[in-house]
Amino acid sequence: MTAEGFLEGRRLQMARGVLLQCIMGGYPPARFYGSDDGDLALVAEPSMIHPLPWSDEPRALAICDADELSGESSNLSTRGQLKKVIARYAARGLAPVVATELEFFVFAPNTDPTQPFRPPVGLDGRREDGQSAFSVSSNNGLRPFFSEVYKCMAALGLPRDTFMHEMGVSQFEINLLHGDPLLLADQTFLFKHLLKEVALKHGLSVVCMAKPLAHTPGSSMHIHQSLVEIATGNNVFSDENGQPTAMFRHFIGGQQAGMADFTALFAPNVNSYQRLCHPYASPNNACWSHDNRAAGLRIPASSPVARRVENRLPGADANPYLAIAASLAAGLHGIEHELEPTAAIQGEFEVPDNLSLPCTLHAALERLKRSQLARELFGQEFIEGYIASKTMELTSFFDEITPWERRVLAAQA
């Protein structure tokens, strides 16, 4: 839209079906978004209108809500779904506080998708070979790129907590400062967009796939969650003596109750399960533990005021609005129904059958289809539309024969 049109308050409209557009560009049948495929209004969030610092010509980006023309939020909007979950907490006098940890890879341009990704050539003229995890000099070879990333983050008002090289080849992690869930979802979206745009200027490719390289750790989007009482600002997961509260237990119980049903929301792509089937630091289970990274729900070591629950299931490919909404909705379900969690696990452990999660997109979608809880929390229109779109993507994947199949199976009798 032109700046003049935007400043005049001209309404921008978009077909409802676009909210269910699959990643290949197609759409599920119109019955999933209204047979007329009528318009939605895109309503800009006033605090999320940003001039784009990486653009050579003046441009701005406005994050919008997708609202029905009658004024209410569209049931198909993931941002709208998150706002509804936050409102349900507010009705109980509670405010969720979240933080996201986003991992990503920086690669050389990949013009042939049949070939593996490769790390870029750095300032030293060499490609990283995977020995830089957690090194203080690990990003020096990409210093011009990261310098512009930091400048653009500051220009967009994206505060960063910590930044590090992760375990994969040319893999990095950013920790965004904790705060309001909607703000963090907006910031996570903006940061991913920023990364890709700045990378293009530097002749690089940023990839937020869950598992872009074989034999290498995947990329997660861990979600840290706590709850504060609106009236006092106190963390309700700790009592006045610094001990865990019943609400803390119930929140964990709700997370456990929803993780299997919501796996397709946390791990939305075929590639998501490549990360989860190699579970080091990417646990595909609903166990919980104190500071054990093999558990899907980890309680990080912290002071009572910072007591929180880390959901380690979502990958970097997850929709931040939907992943945060699903995680918080599950926790609220546990609070409302006073669900008790299983016993905490420590050390090496075997995952009980009742705490294992779907390990393929097909299995996750089948579980979501059967979930009454998902329909109760997100509405039938959203869940059925989401399943329809993701089923199209899965079908598209199965329409192709992979190099592994040609290499390994062609010679079989």
CORGI-V712291 format. One record per residue. RES is the residue in three letters. SS is DSSP state (@ for helix, = for strand, . for the rest). OMEGA is omega in whole degrees, 0 to 359 (none if undefined). D_LAST is the distance of its C-alpha to the last C-alpha in Angstrom with 2 decimals. Layout:
((RES SS OMEGA D_LAST) (RES SS OMEGA D_LAST))
//
This chain:
((MET . 177 59.01) (THR . 178 62.06) (ALA @ 180 64.20) (GLU @ 180 67.13) (GLY @ 180 65.34) (PHE @ 183 64.17) (LEU @ 176 67.66) (GLU . 181 69.23) (GLY . 179 67.17) (ARG . 183 65.24) (ARG . 176 62.60) (LEU = 183 58.98) (GLN = 183 56.83) (MET = 180 53.10) (ALA = 181 51.00) (ARG @ 184 49.90) (GLY @ 182 46.31) (VAL @ 179 46.00) (LEU @ 176 45.94) (LEU @ 178 42.61) (GLN . 181 41.08) (CYS . 189 37.51) (ILE . 175 36.43) (MET . 177 34.82) (GLY . 181 38.18) (GLY . 184 37.74) (TYR . 171 39.55) (PRO . 179 38.85) (PRO . 187 40.79) (ALA @ 180 44.54) (ARG @ 181 45.25) (PHE @ 179 44.21) (TYR . 178 47.00) (GLY . 188 49.53) (SER . 178 49.18) (ASP . 185 51.97) (ASP . 181 50.30) (GLY . 185 53.81) (ASP = 165 54.92) (LEU = 173 55.24) (ALA = 174 57.87) (LEU = 186 56.86) (VAL = 185 59.70) (ALA = 171 59.98) (GLU = 187 60.50) (PRO = 182 63.77) (SER = 184 62.88) (MET = 174 59.53) (ILE = 190 60.67) (HIS = 165 59.90) (PRO = 185 60.66) (LEU . 187 57.56) (PRO . 181 58.56) (TRP . 184 55.64) (SER . 179 56.46) (ASP . 175 58.43) (GLU . 184 60.21) (PRO . 178 61.76) (ARG . 178 59.26) (ALA = 177 59.03) (LEU = 177 56.45) (ALA = 173 57.50) (ILE = 187 55.42) (CYS = 165 56.04) (ASP = 175 55.89) (ALA = 184 54.35) (ASP = 172 57.01) (GLU = 181 57.47) (LEU . 176 60.35) (SER . 173 62.33) (GLY . 182 62.26) (GLU . 180 59.96) (SER = 177 56.77) (SER . 177 53.62) (ASN . 181 51.36) (LEU . 183 48.39) (SER . 178 49.85) (THR @ 176 48.37) (ARG @ 177 51.62) (GLY @ 178 53.54) (GLN @ 179 51.49) (LEU @ 179 52.37) (LYS @ 179 56.04) (LYS @ 179 56.07) (VAL @ 179 54.75) (ILE @ 180 57.42) (ALA @ 179 60.06) (ARG @ 175 59.13) (TYR @ 182 59.72) (ALA @ 178 62.99) (ALA @ 177 64.18) (ARG . 179 64.01) (GLY . 184 65.91) (LEU = 176 62.86) (ALA = 176 61.24) (PRO = 173 57.74) (VAL = 182 57.42) (VAL = 170 54.05) (ALA = 178 52.64) (THR = 171 49.25) (GLU = 184 47.39) (LEU = 175 45.12) (GLU = 181 42.57) (PHE = 177 41.20) (PHE = 172 39.66) (VAL = 184 41.35) (PHE = 166 39.01) (ALA = 177 39.41) (PRO . 182 38.77) (ASN . 185 35.09) (THR . 180 34.94) (ASP . 185 31.16) (PRO . 175 29.49) (THR . 181 26.08) (GLN . 180 27.79) (PRO . 173 28.96) (PHE . 177 32.61) (ARG . 175 34.95) (PRO = 182 38.39) (PRO . 172 41.30) (VAL = 183 43.52) (GLY . 180 46.61) (LEU . 179 50.23) (ASP . 178 49.56) (GLY . 184 47.09) (ARG . 173 44.13) (ARG = 179 41.17) (GLU . 181 41.23) (ASP . 173 38.83) (GLY . 181 39.08) (GLN . 187 42.08) (SER . 183 44.61) (ALA . 176 44.18) (PHE . 179 47.66) (SER . 179 49.37) (VAL . 180 52.77) (SER . 191 51.86) (SER . 182 48.30) (ASN . 183 49.01) (ASN @ 179 51.46) (GLY @ 179 49.03) (LEU @ 188 48.88) (ARG @ 180 52.58) (PRO @ 179 53.52) (PHE @ 184 50.85) (PHE @ 176 51.81) (SER @ 178 55.51) (GLU @ 176 55.16) (VAL @ 181 53.08) (TYR @ 180 55.95) (LYS @ 180 58.56) (CYS @ 176 56.77) (MET @ 179 56.38) (ALA @ 181 60.12) (ALA @ 180 60.88) (LEU . 180 58.87) (GLY . 180 60.45) (LEU . 180 57.27) (PRO . 179 58.45) (ARG = 179 55.97) (ASP = 178 56.16) (THR = 181 53.90) (PHE = 183 51.36) (MET = 169 48.99) (HIS = 179 45.93) (GLU . 190 43.09) (MET . 182 40.33) (GLY . 177 37.78) (VAL . 181 37.96) (SER . 178 40.72) (GLN = 184 40.83) (PHE = 180 44.23) (GLU = 173 45.91) (ILE = 173 49.08) (ASN = 178 51.04) (LEU = 182 53.26) (LEU . 182 56.56) (HIS . 180 56.71) (GLY = 181 58.55) (ASP = 184 58.48) (PRO @ 180 54.95) (LEU @ 178 55.37) (LEU @ 181 56.70) (LEU @ 176 53.82) (ALA @ 176 51.25) (ASP @ 183 53.11) (GLN @ 179 53.28) (THR @ 176 49.59) (PHE @ 181 48.76) (LEU @ 182 51.30) (PHE @ 179 50.07) (LYS @ 178 46.46) (HIS @ 179 47.83) (LEU @ 181 50.16) (LEU @ 184 47.46) (LYS @ 181 45.36) (GLU @ 180 48.44) (VAL @ 178 49.93) (ALA @ 179 46.62) (LEU @ 179 46.49) (LYS @ 183 49.99) (HIS . 179 48.90) (GLY . 182 45.76) (LEU = 177 43.57) (SER = 174 41.05) (VAL = 184 41.47) (VAL = 178 38.41) (CYS . 170 38.85) (MET . 178 35.22) (ALA . 184 34.59) (LYS . 183 31.86) (PRO . 182 31.79) (LEU . 174 30.50) (ALA . 176 27.73) (HIS . 183 29.04) (THR . 178 32.50) (PRO . 177 34.71) (GLY . 182 34.78) (SER . 183 37.95) (SER = 167 39.96) (MET = 180 43.04) (HIS = 180 44.75) (ILE = 176 47.65) (HIS = 188 50.78) (GLN = 169 52.94) (SER = 180 56.44) (LEU = 175 59.16) (VAL = 173 62.84) (GLU = 184 65.76) (ILE . 185 67.14) (ALA . 187 70.74) (THR . 186 70.65) (GLY . 181 67.60) (ASN . 175 66.71) (ASN = 185 63.15) (VAL . 174 62.81) (PHE . 179 60.06) (SER = 177 62.84) (ASP . 184 66.14) (GLU . 177 69.54) (ASN . 179 68.79) (GLY . 182 65.53) (GLN . 178 63.40) (PRO = 182 60.39) (THR . 174 61.48) (ALA @ 180 60.23) (MET @ 176 59.18) (PHE @ 179 56.96) (ARG @ 182 55.24) (HIS @ 178 54.94) (PHE @ 178 53.44) (ILE @ 178 50.70) (GLY @ 177 50.22) (GLY @ 177 49.74) (GLN @ 179 47.25) (GLN @ 182 45.19) (ALA @ 185 45.53) (GLY @ 190 44.24) (MET @ 181 41.52) (ALA . 179 38.55) (ASP . 186 39.87) (PHE . 182 40.53) (THR @ 181 37.39) (ALA @ 177 36.33) (LEU @ 179 39.76) (PHE @ 184 39.50) (ALA . 196 35.85) (PRO . 186 35.57) (ASN . 177 32.46) (VAL . 183 28.70) (ASN . 180 29.36) (SER @ 186 32.03) (TYR @ 168 29.55) (GLN @ 176 28.01) (ARG @ 187 31.51) (LEU @ 181 31.88) (CYS . 171 28.67) (HIS . 201 30.10) (PRO . 176 33.42) (TYR . 180 35.64) (ALA . 177 38.74) (SER . 190 36.79) (PRO . 176 37.08) (ASN . 178 35.41) (ASN = 179 37.79) (ALA . 174 41.20) (CYS . 174 42.85) (TRP = 187 46.12) (SER = 171 47.75) (HIS = 171 50.65) (ASP . 175 49.39) (ASN . 185 45.84) (ARG . 176 43.28) (ALA . 180 40.45) (ALA . 177 42.07) (GLY . 178 41.51) (LEU = 184 45.29) (ARG = 173 47.27) (ILE = 182 51.05) (PRO . 174 51.97) (ALA . 184 54.84) (SER . 173 57.92) (SER . 181 61.52) (PRO @ 183 62.33) (VAL @ 181 63.33) (ALA @ 181 59.85) (ARG . 186 57.88) (ARG . 179 54.76) (VAL = 179 51.23) (GLU = 175 48.34) (ASN = 186 45.31) (ARG . 183 42.42) (LEU . 187 39.66) (PRO . 174 40.21) (GLY = 179 38.42) (ALA . 180 40.04) (ASP . 182 38.30) (ALA . 172 40.24) (ASN . 185 43.14) (PRO @ 179 46.15) (TYR @ 184 48.30) (LEU @ 181 45.77) (ALA @ 179 44.63) (ILE @ 179 48.28) (ALA @ 182 49.26) (ALA @ 181 46.51) (SER @ 180 47.33) (LEU @ 179 51.07) (ALA @ 178 50.76) (ALA @ 178 48.87) (GLY @ 179 51.61) (LEU @ 176 54.33) (HIS @ 178 52.71) (GLY @ 179 52.97) (ILE @ 182 56.61) (GLU @ 183 57.55) (HIS . 177 56.05) (GLU . 180 56.94) (LEU . 178 53.42) (GLU . 178 53.16) (PRO . 171 50.28) (THR . 175 48.40) (ALA . 177 49.61) (ALA . 177 48.96) (ILE . 176 46.30) (GLN . 178 46.79) (GLY . 176 44.87) (GLU . 184 41.25) (PHE . 172 40.25) (GLU . 181 37.56) (VAL . 176 37.40) (PRO . 182 38.46) (ASP @ 184 36.34) (ASN @ 178 39.26) (LEU @ 175 39.39) (SER = 185 35.74) (LEU . 176 34.86) (PRO . 184 32.05) (CYS . 172 29.29) (THR . 177 27.79) (LEU @ 179 29.72) (HIS @ 181 28.45) (ALA @ 180 29.78) (ALA @ 178 32.97) (LEU @ 177 33.68) (GLU @ 179 33.16) (ARG @ 179 35.65) (LEU @ 178 38.04) (LYS @ 184 37.91) (ARG . 189 39.14) (SER . 172 41.78) (GLN @ 179 45.32) (LEU @ 180 46.57) (ALA @ 180 45.04) (ARG @ 178 46.77) (GLU @ 186 50.02) (LEU @ 185 50.07) (PHE @ 178 48.74) (GLY . 183 49.29) (GLN @ 183 47.02) (GLU @ 181 47.19) (PHE @ 185 45.88) (ILE @ 181 43.08) (GLU @ 177 41.78) (GLY @ 179 42.04) (TYR @ 180 40.26) (ILE @ 181 37.35) (ALA @ 180 37.15) (SER @ 181 37.06) (LYS @ 176 34.49) (THR @ 175 32.23) (MET @ 180 32.31) (GLU @ 179 31.29) (LEU @ 178 28.36) (THR @ 178 27.22) (SER @ 178 27.56) (PHE @ 181 25.37) (PHE @ 176 22.54) (ASP . 181 23.02) (GLU . 175 21.65) (ILE . 186 18.24) (THR . 175 18.87) (PRO @ 179 18.24) (TRP @ 181 16.48) (GLU @ 179 13.78) (ARG @ 184 13.42) (ARG @ 189 13.70) (VAL @ 191 11.44) (LEU @ 186 8.72) (ALA . 184 8.38) (ALA . 181 6.53) (GLN . 180 3.79) (ALA . none 0.00))
//
